[in-house]
Amino acid sequence: MFAQRLVPGDEIRVIAPSRSMAIIKKEQREISIGRLEGMGFKVTFGKNVSEHDEFFSTSIEERIEDLHDAFRDPNVKAILTVIGGYNSNQLLKYIDFDLIKQNPKIICGYSDITALSLAIYQKTGLVTYSGPHFSTMGMKYGTEYTVQSFLSAMTNDAPYEVNPSSYWSDDPWYLDQEKRNFIEQDSYLVLQEGEASGKLIGGNLCTMNLLQGTEYMPSLKDAILFVEDDEESHSLTFDRDLQSLLHLPDAEYIKGILIGRFQTSSNVTEEALRKIIYSKRELKDIPIIANVNFGHVSPIATIPVGAMATITAKGTQTEIIIEQTE
């Protein structure tokens, strides 16, 4: 089930189901609002979006209130999360999934928001989006690819491609917007060749694994699995987290895998990735593409959880086409 696409004048509600907006600098907030308004949207905020405790989050009740209010409000057409964090999975047993199913809307975020995105998709069938946070839109430079992919996913139902961006960066841009280093990129990394079609399921790998064994975990049967992790991950943790996912009963039916580009400080090198993938006999004979533009580097593509996709990998050539119809 796809939510209604956005049109100019639509209201986007910003909520904080993980960390609070209190950690986002004023300048960054202003840039984010200006960028979204420049796309033609109206930006509003959840009642509790700036509340925070010692963990720079807030109570389950306050976060649930903002989530439910956003889905309940007929003026709200899309929901953007402020930022990720560590605790959005605290909310899952308190969510009114019937309310969401009866009021389907776009909801977009990544990282810790993966728990929310996958749970909503699993419990309601609503396609959710792994894509920029509200805070992501506060990046002063290098946002063209991110914005274009966001608009492709949110404003029309035509298929779109996740092509390699011409550059990437993992600068701590939120600390210094003027000190940026962009690295040229001309292709993704093909780890295994092939072609496959399937349903996009995934997000942040370590967050995704929090759902194993729960009612909130979608099936991996006939999936195009897409996974990424941040600088807290490294080769050994990525290896075991991926292996854990591959132990799920439906994992043997995975059709293909997309791996988001790692931050440099994670030290997950091309050589390490190849060794990890080649060690997993479960993955032989399926296409696997790495260094894809999603996750904790910038820019990032918007990827709909639950949508169909076709991926092709041959030599250094890749094609990732996402369908947006049911």
Residue, then its C-alpha position, 0 to 999 in steps of 0.5 A: m500500500f502506497a500513501q498518496r504522493l506529495v503535491p505543492g502546498d502539502e504539509i510535512r510534520v516533523i516528529a522525534p521518535s528517537r532523539s530530540m530536535a534539541i540536539i539540532k543547531k538553530e542554523q541547521r533547523e532553519i536551513s531544513i525548513g527553508r529547503l523543504e519550503g523551497m520544494g513547495f511544502k509546509v513544515t509543522f512540528g510535533k508538540n513534543v519534538s524538542e522535549h528531552d531527557e538525560f538521553f536526549s530523547t523523551s518519554i514513550e508517551e510523548r513520542i507516541e503522542d506525536l506519531h499518532d497525532a501526525f497520522r490522525d491529522p488530515n492536513v498532514k500528508a507526510i512525516l519526517t523524523v528529526i534524526g536517528g538515535y538508539n530507542s525508536n524500538q521502545l515505541l513498537k508495542y504502543i503504536d496504534f497500527d490500525l490508526i496508521k492503516q486507516n490513515p496511510k501517509i508517507i513516513c521517512g527517516y533512516s538509521d534507528i528509524t529502521a525499527l519504526s519503518l519496518a514495523i509499520y510496513q510489517k503490521t500495516g502493509l504501508v510502504t515506508y521510506s528509508g531516506p533523509h531525516f529533517s536534519t539531513m535537509g539542513m546540510k548546506y552543501g552537497t544536497e542536490y542528489t539527496v533532494q532529487s531522490f527524495l522528490s522522485a520517491m515522494t511526488n510521483d509514481a513513475p519508476y526511478e533509478v538509484n544511480p551513483s552520485s558523482y561524489w560522496s562525503d562522510d564529513p561531520w558536516y553538522l559540526d562545521q558546514e563550511k569545512r567539507n570534503f567531497i570525494e569523486q564517485d563514478s560507479y558502485l562496487v559489484l561484489q557478485e554479478g547477476e540480475a534479480s527482482g524482489k521487494l525492498i526490505g532493509g535499512n540500518l543493519c544493527t537496528m534491523n536485527l533488533l526485530q528478529g524473533t518479533e512480530y515486527m520483522p518483515s519476511l525476507k522471502d523474495a527480498i532485495l535486501f538493502v543494509e547499511d551501518d554507521e561508524e560504530s560498526h566495523s568489519l567483524t560486527f558487520d560480518r556477524d550482524l549480516q550472518s545473524l540476519l541470514h539465519l532467519p528462515d526466509a533468508e534463503y530466498i533473498k534475491g539480491i543485496l544492496i550494501g550502503r557505503f560505509q563511513t571511512s572510520s568504520n574501516v570496512t574496506e573493499e577487501a574486507l567486504r569481498k571476504i565477508i560476502y565470499s565467505k557466505r555460501e548462502l549468498k552465492d549466485i545472487p547479485i550483490i552491489a556495495n557502496v550504494n548511496f544510502g546510509h550514514v554518508s552523503p548524499i543519500a537516495t530515498i528507498p521505499v520499504g516494501a516496493m518492488a525493485t530490479i537490480t542488475a550487476k555486471g562488471t562495473q555496470t549497475e542498474i537499480i530500478i525502483e517501481q512505485t505501483e502496487 
